[in-house]
């Protein structure tokens, strides 16, 4: 059951994911990582960079509901859709 404590935990987690020290600014000199995922109707990606602490920190998030035509793509094209 999604109650008040669940809502509070969700809001706390969301706030943490969009602020420092988890979310980082882009650094031209840092190593980059792009992770993508696709389902039947949604594509998503996380662009991360390795920080001074040697941990990966997200720099940006992306998600998109596919158009009806895009839902007909093979899975590998759906994954690449997130890259594009």
Steps between C-alpha positions, in 0.01 A plus 500: 500500500637840398439707811631829641835349602547370142423844360750661735770243409434556128524879535824470699654266242394722211652807666827313557523382139477855362749671731864479607686290596316239289423716195815656353588775254652394168881496504673502162796305640308222680429151370143462366245219509167485316253233613179441305194287549195433288170330558210453262389864532768699686870581454724638771863596551737616771815694411759468778858602567763369735557745785807578706377237746531240217123442512261548207272803540203572273530821299167468320193282472277436198174315450245508221180324408534366148278603214275228356743452209800468736330219695536286185882531501708193581645508854851600388357803316299591810822495705673720243204739504599598854855572380377722218 
